[in-house]
Amino acid sequence: MQRTSFAVYFGMAICFASAPAGAASLVEELRLLVDTNPQVQAGHKNVLAATEGVDEAFGDYLPNLDLRADYGYGYNDLRARRTGQGQPGGQPTDAFEGSRESATLTLTQKLWDGGAREATYETAKLQRDAAGTSLEATRQQVMLEGIATYMNVLRQVRLLELSRQNEANIMTQLSLENERVERGSGIAVDVLQAKSRLQVAKERRVAVEGALKEAQARYMQIFGNAADVGSMARPRPPLDALPQSLDEAIEIAQRDNPAVESGAKQIAIANERRNVAEAGYYPRFDFELSGNYENDVDGVEGVRRDVTALLRANWNIFNGFATRAAVARTAFEHAAAQESQSHTRRRVTEQTRVAWEALDTARQRVALLQNAVNIAEEVYSARQRLREAGKDTALNVLDAENETFTARINYVSALFDAQIASYQVLAAMGKLSLEVIEAYGTTAGNEAAPVLAKQ
């Protein structure tokens, strides 16, 4: 499907003035939405938390410096003191009691722990990336919801305009029928038929007004402010951002959709966690540098100073098969992450296909409905001329007006459906962004003629 064919459904025969300065354009509203939406803000906080998690994991590469000190009272009645063994002159001495103090400063640098440190650090970085991907997915979904809400308000505004125009046309026809009756060239039943159609038109207008109020209420809930209909402007459709074919759209979605990216990150995280578990099979090596100061400690009078530099090795030989169970658990978690990713890819393909088919269907409907509107308008004009010449009935004129109104309503709905579907395709591909929307700007006037001329 070529981009030029997409241009058909975006040929808007709807007049929306361009947004004035300070207007509530879609880009402005979406920018405020993503800056204030609680879901997006929660995603931001998760990214910040995950970033701190990376710094936390990196701390395992740096040495630990520990200071342990004590001061207090001590009493020691050692046998060596009572017998004089090891005492000056070999004379027995009394038990030692009095104040004591000690301090130990230890620097420990982990050298190797079976790869657990490296795997933990990689896990933290992957979790940070996954949080960023999740934030992007949330941002795009919130934007898509905001776009649909914004466009629905504009849709209802246009439908209300058509409903009022339809009501005015029927009132005009009613006036004409009244004049004919007064002149003696008409019949009362035509007036009654016109009045009946007028009531139906009023009911339709009231229904559309209700739908507009609902759309505005939804707008308030999503954006947090009332819709300023007078300054809203319909965005131009992102024609060039759409791929040439469904296969291309699916290929892009499989590569760039945040859900797919997140699934890949989860597989990598599960793999690193398995590496952490397997590290339990290996010994741990640490370099330890320690300095010790003691004064009157453990019955030894005077000051004692020690300095040691050690290479320590610790190897857990048996822990109740906990390591084996941890390795098996993480292996199953890795397999589960792979299966989840397979499901995610299928779901993304489905979403892309559904959005694309909705877009294609709406495009075809617009092309057909545009012709239907043109034909209905010609029929209505012809019926009016025949009626004025006394060669047609009021019922036929009213029927033609109703067909014209219905065709216009369907046409407008299809136009908005098509444009919303285009954003759904972008979201399915993971390409929906403020930059894309802003690049196309807003409409100004009737675009039907120039767009149709491209075909």
C-alpha positions in Angstrom: 0.0 0.0 0.0 1.5 3.3 -1.1 1.6 6.5 1.0 -0.3 8.3 -1.8 -3.2 5.9 -1.3 -3.1 6.8 2.4 -3.6 10.4 1.4 -7.2 9.6 0.3 -8.6 9.0 3.8 -6.8 12.0 5.2 -8.4 14.3 2.6 -10.4 16.2 5.2 -13.4 18.1 3.9 -13.6 19.5 7.4 -12.7 23.1 8.2 -10.8 23.7 11.3 -9.0 27.0 11.8 -5.3 26.9 12.6 -4.5 27.3 16.3 -4.0 30.8 17.5 -1.1 31.8 19.8 -1.3 30.0 23.1 -3.9 27.6 21.7 -4.3 24.1 23.2 -2.7 22.3 20.4 -2.3 18.5 20.6 1.5 18.7 21.1 1.1 21.2 23.9 -1.5 19.2 25.7 0.5 15.9 25.2 3.7 17.5 26.5 1.8 18.7 29.6 0.2 15.2 29.9 3.5 13.3 29.9 5.0 15.7 32.3 2.2 15.3 34.9 0.7 11.9 34.3 1.0 9.8 37.5 1.9 6.6 35.5 4.6 8.4 33.6 6.0 10.0 36.8 6.0 6.6 38.5 8.0 5.3 35.5 10.5 8.1 36.0 10.9 7.3 39.6 11.5 3.6 38.7 14.2 4.7 36.3 15.9 6.8 39.0 15.6 3.9 41.5 17.2 1.5 39.0 20.0 4.0 38.3 20.8 4.1 42.0 20.7 0.3 41.9 23.5 0.4 39.4 25.6 2.5 41.7 24.8 0.2 44.5 26.0 -2.8 42.6 29.1 -1.0 41.5 30.0 -0.6 45.1 31.0 -4.2 45.2 34.0 -3.4 43.0 35.4 -0.9 45.6 37.1 -1.8 48.9 35.3 -1.9 52.2 36.8 0.1 55.1 35.6 -0.9 58.5 36.5 0.6 61.9 35.7 -1.3 65.1 36.6 0.3 68.5 35.7 -0.2 72.1 36.4 1.4 75.5 35.3 0.3 78.9 36.1 -1.7 82.1 37.8 -5.0 82.1 38.6 -7.7 84.8 41.0 -10.5 84.1 42.1 -13.2 86.6 44.4 -15.3 84.5 46.1 -18.4 85.9 49.4 -17.2 84.5 49.1 -14.1 86.6 48.4 -16.1 89.8 51.3 -18.5 89.3 53.7 -15.8 88.1 54.2 -17.6 84.8 55.4 -15.2 82.2 55.4 -12.3 84.7 58.5 -10.2 85.4 60.6 -11.9 88.0 58.2 -14.9 88.0 56.3 -13.3 90.8 52.5 -13.9 91.1 50.4 -10.8 90.6 46.8 -9.9 91.4 44.0 -10.0 88.9 44.0 -7.2 86.4 41.1 -4.7 86.4 40.6 -1.3 85.1 39.9 0.6 81.9 40.6 -0.9 78.5 40.5 0.3 74.9 41.0 -1.1 71.5 40.5 -0.2 67.8 40.8 -2.1 64.6 40.8 -0.7 61.0 40.2 -3.2 58.3 40.3 -2.7 54.5 38.8 -5.6 52.5 39.0 -5.8 48.7 37.0 -8.5 47.0 39.1 -10.2 44.3 36.9 -12.9 42.9 33.6 -14.5 44.0 32.9 -16.9 41.2 31.5 -14.1 38.9 28.6 -13.1 41.2 29.9 -9.5 41.5 30.0 -9.0 37.7 26.7 -10.7 37.1 25.0 -8.6 39.9 26.4 -5.4 38.3 25.2 -6.5 34.8 21.8 -7.3 36.3 21.5 -3.8 37.8 22.4 -2.2 34.4 19.8 -4.4 32.6 17.2 -3.5 35.2 17.9 0.2 34.6 17.5 -0.3 30.9 14.3 -2.3 31.4 12.9 0.5 33.6 13.7 3.0 30.8 12.0 0.7 28.2 8.9 0.4 30.5 8.8 4.1 30.9 8.8 4.6 27.1 6.0 2.0 26.8 4.0 3.9 29.4 4.6 7.2 27.8 3.5 6.0 24.4 0.3 4.4 25.8 -0.5 7.6 27.7 0.1 9.7 24.6 -2.1 7.4 22.5 -4.9 7.7 25.0 -4.5 11.4 25.0 -4.6 11.6 21.2 -7.7 9.6 21.0 -9.4 11.7 23.7 -8.3 15.0 21.9 -9.5 13.7 18.5 -12.8 12.5 19.9 -13.6 16.0 21.2 -12.9 17.4 17.7 -15.0 14.7 16.2 -18.0 15.5 18.4 -17.6 19.2 17.7 -17.8 18.5 13.9 -20.7 16.1 14.3 -22.6 18.7 16.3 -21.9 21.3 13.6 -23.4 18.9 11.0 -26.4 18.1 13.3 -27.2 21.8 13.6 -26.8 22.3 9.9 -29.2 19.4 9.3 -31.7 20.8 11.7 -31.4 24.2 10.1 -32.0 22.7 6.6 -35.1 20.9 7.8 -36.4 24.1 9.4 -35.9 25.9 6.1 -37.8 23.1 4.3 -40.6 23.4 6.9 -40.9 27.1 6.3 -41.1 26.5 2.6 -43.9 23.9 3.0 -45.8 26.3 5.3 -45.5 29.0 2.6 -46.8 26.6 0.0 -49.8 25.7 2.2 -50.5 29.4 2.8 -50.4 30.0 -1.0 -52.7 27.0 -1.6 -50.1 25.1 -3.6 -49.1 22.7 -0.8 -50.7 20.2 1.4 -50.8 20.0 5.2 -49.3 16.5 5.3 -46.1 17.8 3.9 -45.9 20.2 6.8 -46.4 17.4 9.2 -43.7 15.3 7.6 -41.3 18.2 7.8 -42.2 18.7 11.5 -41.7 15.0 12.1 -38.3 15.1 10.5 -37.4 18.2 12.5 -38.1 16.4 15.8 -35.8 13.6 14.7 -33.1 16.1 13.8 -33.4 17.8 17.1 -33.1 14.4 18.9 -30.0 13.7 16.9 -28.5 17.1 17.8 -29.3 16.5 21.5 -27.6 13.1 21.4 -24.5 14.6 19.8 -24.5 17.3 22.4 -24.5 14.6 25.1 -21.7 12.8 23.4 -19.7 16.0 23.2 -20.2 16.5 27.0 -19.0 13.0 27.6 -15.9 13.6 25.4 -15.2 16.8 27.3 -15.5 15.0 30.6 -13.1 12.3 29.4 -10.8 15.1 28.3 -10.9 16.7 31.7 -10.0 13.3 33.3 -7.1 12.6 31.0 -5.5 16.0 30.7 -6.6 17.5 34.0 -8.1 20.7 32.4 -11.2 21.5 30.4 -11.1 21.3 26.7 -10.8 24.7 25.1 -12.7 23.8 21.9 -12.2 27.2 20.3 -8.4 26.9 20.3 -8.1 23.2 19.6 -6.6 22.2 16.2 -6.6 18.9 14.4 -3.1 17.7 13.8 -1.9 16.8 10.4 -1.8 13.0 9.8 1.8 11.5 10.1 1.8 10.2 6.5 5.5 9.9 6.0 6.0 8.2 9.3 3.9 5.2 8.2 5.6 2.2 6.6 4.8 1.1 3.1 3.3 -2.3 4.0 2.0 -4.4 6.8 5.1 -6.6 6.7 7.3 -3.6 7.1 5.2 -2.4 10.0 5.5 -5.8 11.8 9.2 -5.9 11.2 9.6 -2.5 12.8 7.4 -3.4 15.7 9.3 -6.6 16.4 12.5 -4.5 16.6 11.4 -1.3 18.3 8.2 -1.9 20.3 9.0 -1.3 23.9 7.3 -4.5 25.0 9.6 -6.5 22.8 12.6 -4.6 24.1 11.5 -5.1 27.7 11.1 -8.9 27.1 14.6 -9.1 25.7 15.9 -7.3 28.8 14.1 -9.7 31.1 15.7 -12.7 29.4 19.1 -11.1 29.9 18.3 -10.4 33.5 17.3 -14.0 34.1 20.5 -15.2 32.6 22.6 -13.0 34.8 20.7 -14.1 37.9 21.5 -17.7 36.9 25.2 -16.7 36.8 24.9 -15.3 40.3 23.4 -18.5 41.5 26.2 -20.6 39.8 28.8 -18.5 41.6 27.9 -20.3 44.8 29.8 -23.3 43.5 33.1 -21.4 43.6 35.4 -20.0 46.3 35.7 -16.4 47.2 39.0 -14.6 47.4 39.5 -11.3 49.4 42.5 -9.2 50.1 42.5 -7.9 53.7 44.7 -5.2 55.2 44.1 -4.7 59.0 45.6 -2.5 61.7 44.9 -3.2 65.4 45.5 -1.1 68.5 45.0 -2.5 72.0 45.7 -1.0 75.5 45.3 -3.1 78.6 43.2 -5.7 76.8 42.6 -9.3 78.0 44.9 -8.9 81.0 47.9 -7.8 78.9 49.1 -4.5 80.3 50.3 -1.8 78.0 49.9 -1.0 74.3 49.9 -3.6 71.6 49.9 -2.8 67.8 49.4 -5.3 65.0 49.3 -4.9 61.2 48.3 -7.8 58.9 48.0 -8.2 55.1 46.2 -11.3 54.1 44.7 -13.1 51.1 41.6 -14.8 52.4 39.8 -17.7 50.7 36.3 -18.9 51.6 34.7 -21.9 50.0 31.3 -23.2 51.1 31.5 -27.0 50.7 28.0 -27.9 51.6 24.9 -25.8 52.3 22.1 -28.3 52.2 21.9 -28.3 48.3 20.7 -24.6 48.4 23.1 -23.7 45.6 21.9 -26.5 43.4 18.3 -25.5 44.0 19.1 -21.8 43.3 20.7 -22.7 40.0 17.7 -24.8 39.0 15.3 -22.1 40.0 17.1 -19.4 37.9 17.3 -21.8 35.0 13.5 -22.2 35.0 13.1 -18.5 35.4 15.3 -17.9 32.3 13.2 -20.4 30.3 10.0 -18.7 31.5 11.3 -15.3 30.4 12.0 -16.8 26.9 8.4 -18.2 26.7 7.0 -14.8 27.8 9.0 -13.1 25.1 7.6 -15.4 22.5 4.1 -14.5 23.7 5.0 -10.8 23.7 6.2 -11.0 20.1 3.0 -12.7 19.0 0.9 -10.1 20.9 2.8 -7.2 19.3 2.3 -8.7 15.9 -1.4 -9.0 16.5 -1.6 -5.4 17.7 0.3 -4.2 14.7 -1.9 -6.2 12.3 -5.1 -5.1 14.0 -4.1 -1.4 13.9 -3.0 -1.7 10.3 -6.2 -3.4 9.2 -8.2 -0.7 11.0 -6.3 1.9 9.2 -6.8 0.2 5.8 -10.5 -0.3 6.5 -11.0 3.3 7.5 -9.1 4.5 4.4 -11.3 2.5 2.1 -14.4 3.7 3.9 -13.3 7.3 3.5 -12.9 6.9 -0.2 -16.3 5.3 -0.6 -18.0 7.7 1.8 -16.6 10.8 0.1 -18.2 9.7 -3.1 -21.4 8.9 -1.1 -21.4 12.5 0.2 -20.9 14.0 -3.2 -23.7 11.9 -4.7 -26.1 12.5 -1.8 -25.5 16.3 -2.1 -26.2 16.2 -5.8 -29.4 14.2 -5.2 -30.5 16.6 -2.5 -29.9 19.6 -4.8 -31.8 18.0 -7.6 -34.7 17.1 -5.3 -34.9 20.7 -4.1 -35.1 22.0 -7.6 -37.8 19.5 -8.6 -39.7 20.4 -5.4 -39.5 24.1 -6.2 -40.8 23.3 -9.7 -43.7 21.3 -8.2 -42.4 18.0 -9.7 -41.4 16.2 -6.5 -42.8 15.6 -3.0 -41.6 17.1 0.3 -41.0 13.5 1.6 -38.4 12.9 -1.2 -36.7 16.2 -0.4 -36.6 15.3 3.3 -35.3 11.8 2.6 -32.5 13.3 0.4 -31.6 15.6 3.2 -31.4 12.7 5.7 -29.3 10.7 3.3 -26.9 13.6 2.9 -26.7 14.1 6.6 -26.1 10.4 7.3 -23.3 10.3 4.6 -21.6 13.3 6.1 -21.8 11.9 9.6 -20.3 8.5 8.4 -17.6 10.3 6.4 -16.5 12.5 9.3 -16.4 9.5 11.7 -14.4 7.5 9.2 -11.9 10.4 8.8 -11.3 10.6 12.5 -11.1 6.8 12.8 -8.5 6.7 10.1 -6.3 9.3 11.7 -6.5 7.7 15.1 -5.7 4.4 13.5 -2.5 5.9 12.1 -1.3 6.8 15.6 -2.2 3.3 16.7 0.0 1.9 14.0 2.9 4.2 15.2 2.3 3.1 18.8 2.3 -0.6 17.8 5.7 0.0 16.1 7.0 1.8 19.1 7.4 5.0 17.1 4.8 7.3 18.6 6.5 10.5 20.0 5.9 14.2 20.5 8.6 14.8 17.8 6.7 12.9 15.2 3.4 14.7 16.0 5.0 18.1 16.2 6.8 17.6 12.9 3.5 17.6 11.0 1.9 20.6 12.7 -1.9 21.3 12.5 -4.4 21.7 9.8 -5.5 25.1 8.4 -8.7 25.1 6.3 -10.0 22.6 3.9 -7.3 20.1 2.8 -9.5 17.9 0.6 -8.6 19.4 -2.7 -4.8 19.4 -2.4 -4.7 16.0 -0.9 -6.9 14.4 -3.5 -4.9 16.0 -6.2 -1.9 13.9 -5.2 -3.5 10.8 -6.4 
